[in-house]
């Protein structure tokens, strides 16, 4: 039996497309931000330390059962770890 995983309606197609576009924007934005931070850290050392020190104040703004402050902080820790490695 062959199953077709493509959307069956124009709404499904537009949702898939808008999801892909949102992912593309997120990846491009993250790349540009990361490279900007690497550049700044190389020009003005101390930025990564400052960012790392701010992580404990970071939280998830959700107000439902998906709220997970620690998950957000872990993403930030990994980002800073990568930033530190790349900028050195």
CNS distance restraints for C-alpha pairs under 8 A (distance, minus, plus):
assign (resid   6 and name CA) (resid  13 and name CA) 7.76 0.50 0.50
assign (resid   7 and name CA) (resid  12 and name CA) 4.91 0.50 0.50
assign (resid   7 and name CA) (resid  13 and name CA) 5.30 0.50 0.50
assign (resid   7 and name CA) (resid  16 and name CA) 7.76 0.50 0.50
assign (resid   8 and name CA) (resid  12 and name CA) 6.47 0.50 0.50
assign (resid   8 and name CA) (resid  13 and name CA) 7.43 0.50 0.50
assign (resid   9 and name CA) (resid  13 and name CA) 6.22 0.50 0.50
assign (resid  10 and name CA) (resid  14 and name CA) 6.04 0.50 0.50
assign (resid  11 and name CA) (resid  15 and name CA) 6.10 0.50 0.50
assign (resid  12 and name CA) (resid  16 and name CA) 6.16 0.50 0.50
assign (resid  13 and name CA) (resid  17 and name CA) 6.12 0.50 0.50
assign (resid  14 and name CA) (resid  18 and name CA) 5.93 0.50 0.50
assign (resid  15 and name CA) (resid  19 and name CA) 5.97 0.50 0.50
assign (resid  16 and name CA) (resid  20 and name CA) 6.20 0.50 0.50
assign (resid  17 and name CA) (resid  21 and name CA) 6.10 0.50 0.50
assign (resid  18 and name CA) (resid  22 and name CA) 6.02 0.50 0.50
assign (resid  19 and name CA) (resid  23 and name CA) 6.23 0.50 0.50
assign (resid  20 and name CA) (resid  24 and name CA) 6.15 0.50 0.50
assign (resid  21 and name CA) (resid  25 and name CA) 6.18 0.50 0.50
assign (resid  22 and name CA) (resid  26 and name CA) 6.10 0.50 0.50
assign (resid  23 and name CA) (resid  27 and name CA) 6.13 0.50 0.50
assign (resid  24 and name CA) (resid  28 and name CA) 6.10 0.50 0.50
assign (resid  25 and name CA) (resid  29 and name CA) 5.92 0.50 0.50
assign (resid  26 and name CA) (resid  30 and name CA) 6.01 0.50 0.50
assign (resid  27 and name CA) (resid  31 and name CA) 6.14 0.50 0.50
assign (resid  28 and name CA) (resid  32 and name CA) 6.20 0.50 0.50
assign (resid  29 and name CA) (resid  33 and name CA) 6.04 0.50 0.50
assign (resid  30 and name CA) (resid  34 and name CA) 5.94 0.50 0.50
assign (resid  31 and name CA) (resid  35 and name CA) 6.13 0.50 0.50
assign (resid  32 and name CA) (resid  36 and name CA) 6.08 0.50 0.50
assign (resid  33 and name CA) (resid  37 and name CA) 6.17 0.50 0.50
assign (resid  34 and name CA) (resid  38 and name CA) 6.22 0.50 0.50
assign (resid  34 and name CA) (resid  83 and name CA) 7.04 0.50 0.50
assign (resid  35 and name CA) (resid  39 and name CA) 6.18 0.50 0.50
assign (resid  36 and name CA) (resid  40 and name CA) 6.21 0.50 0.50
assign (resid  37 and name CA) (resid  41 and name CA) 6.00 0.50 0.50
assign (resid  37 and name CA) (resid  47 and name CA) 7.85 0.50 0.50
assign (resid  37 and name CA) (resid  83 and name CA) 7.57 0.50 0.50
assign (resid  38 and name CA) (resid  42 and name CA) 6.22 0.50 0.50
assign (resid  38 and name CA) (resid  83 and name CA) 6.42 0.50 0.50
assign (resid  38 and name CA) (resid  86 and name CA) 6.96 0.50 0.50
assign (resid  38 and name CA) (resid  87 and name CA) 5.04 0.50 0.50
assign (resid  39 and name CA) (resid  43 and name CA) 6.32 0.50 0.50
assign (resid  39 and name CA) (resid  87 and name CA) 7.52 0.50 0.50
assign (resid  40 and name CA) (resid  44 and name CA) 5.72 0.50 0.50
assign (resid  40 and name CA) (resid  45 and name CA) 7.58 0.50 0.50
assign (resid  40 and name CA) (resid  47 and name CA) 7.37 0.50 0.50
assign (resid  41 and name CA) (resid  45 and name CA) 4.75 0.50 0.50
assign (resid  41 and name CA) (resid  46 and name CA) 6.52 0.50 0.50
assign (resid  41 and name CA) (resid  47 and name CA) 5.49 0.50 0.50
assign (resid  41 and name CA) (resid  48 and name CA) 6.64 0.50 0.50
assign (resid  41 and name CA) (resid  87 and name CA) 6.55 0.50 0.50
assign (resid  42 and name CA) (resid  87 and name CA) 6.24 0.50 0.50
assign (resid  42 and name CA) (resid  88 and name CA) 7.66 0.50 0.50
assign (resid  46 and name CA) (resid  50 and name CA) 6.26 0.50 0.50
assign (resid  47 and name CA) (resid  51 and name CA) 6.19 0.50 0.50
assign (resid  48 and name CA) (resid  52 and name CA) 6.05 0.50 0.50
assign (resid  48 and name CA) (resid  80 and name CA) 6.64 0.50 0.50
assign (resid  48 and name CA) (resid  83 and name CA) 7.27 0.50 0.50
assign (resid  48 and name CA) (resid  84 and name CA) 6.48 0.50 0.50
assign (resid  49 and name CA) (resid  53 and name CA) 6.17 0.50 0.50
assign (resid  50 and name CA) (resid  54 and name CA) 6.46 0.50 0.50
assign (resid  51 and name CA) (resid  55 and name CA) 6.72 0.50 0.50
assign (resid  51 and name CA) (resid  80 and name CA) 7.28 0.50 0.50
assign (resid  52 and name CA) (resid  77 and name CA) 7.12 0.50 0.50
assign (resid  52 and name CA) (resid  80 and name CA) 6.43 0.50 0.50
assign (resid  54 and name CA) (resid  58 and name CA) 6.92 0.50 0.50
assign (resid  55 and name CA) (resid  73 and name CA) 5.99 0.50 0.50
assign (resid  55 and name CA) (resid  76 and name CA) 6.73 0.50 0.50
assign (resid  55 and name CA) (resid  77 and name CA) 7.25 0.50 0.50
assign (resid  56 and name CA) (resid  73 and name CA) 7.06 0.50 0.50
assign (resid  58 and name CA) (resid  69 and name CA) 7.21 0.50 0.50
assign (resid  58 and name CA) (resid  72 and name CA) 7.30 0.50 0.50
assign (resid  58 and name CA) (resid  73 and name CA) 6.24 0.50 0.50
assign (resid  59 and name CA) (resid  68 and name CA) 7.62 0.50 0.50
assign (resid  59 and name CA) (resid  69 and name CA) 4.49 0.50 0.50
assign (resid  59 and name CA) (resid  70 and name CA) 7.39 0.50 0.50
assign (resid  59 and name CA) (resid  72 and name CA) 6.34 0.50 0.50
assign (resid  59 and name CA) (resid  73 and name CA) 6.96 0.50 0.50
assign (resid  60 and name CA) (resid  67 and name CA) 5.78 0.50 0.50
assign (resid  60 and name CA) (resid  68 and name CA) 5.86 0.50 0.50
assign (resid  60 and name CA) (resid  69 and name CA) 4.76 0.50 0.50
assign (resid  60 and name CA) (resid  72 and name CA) 6.22 0.50 0.50
assign (resid  61 and name CA) (resid  67 and name CA) 7.06 0.50 0.50
assign (resid  62 and name CA) (resid  66 and name CA) 6.70 0.50 0.50
assign (resid  62 and name CA) (resid  67 and name CA) 4.95 0.50 0.50
assign (resid  63 and name CA) (resid  67 and name CA) 6.21 0.50 0.50
assign (resid  68 and name CA) (resid  72 and name CA) 6.64 0.50 0.50
assign (resid  69 and name CA) (resid  73 and name CA) 6.33 0.50 0.50
assign (resid  70 and name CA) (resid  74 and name CA) 6.10 0.50 0.50
assign (resid  71 and name CA) (resid  75 and name CA) 6.38 0.50 0.50
assign (resid  72 and name CA) (resid  76 and name CA) 6.38 0.50 0.50
assign (resid  73 and name CA) (resid  77 and name CA) 6.10 0.50 0.50
assign (resid  74 and name CA) (resid  78 and name CA) 6.22 0.50 0.50
assign (resid  75 and name CA) (resid  79 and name CA) 6.19 0.50 0.50
assign (resid  76 and name CA) (resid  80 and name CA) 6.14 0.50 0.50
assign (resid  77 and name CA) (resid  81 and name CA) 6.06 0.50 0.50
assign (resid  78 and name CA) (resid  82 and name CA) 6.17 0.50 0.50
assign (resid  79 and name CA) (resid  83 and name CA) 6.05 0.50 0.50
assign (resid  80 and name CA) (resid  84 and name CA) 5.94 0.50 0.50
assign (resid  81 and name CA) (resid  85 and name CA) 6.27 0.50 0.50
assign (resid  82 and name CA) (resid  86 and name CA) 6.07 0.50 0.50
assign (resid  83 and name CA) (resid  87 and name CA) 5.88 0.50 0.50
assign (resid  84 and name CA) (resid  88 and name CA) 6.20 0.50 0.50
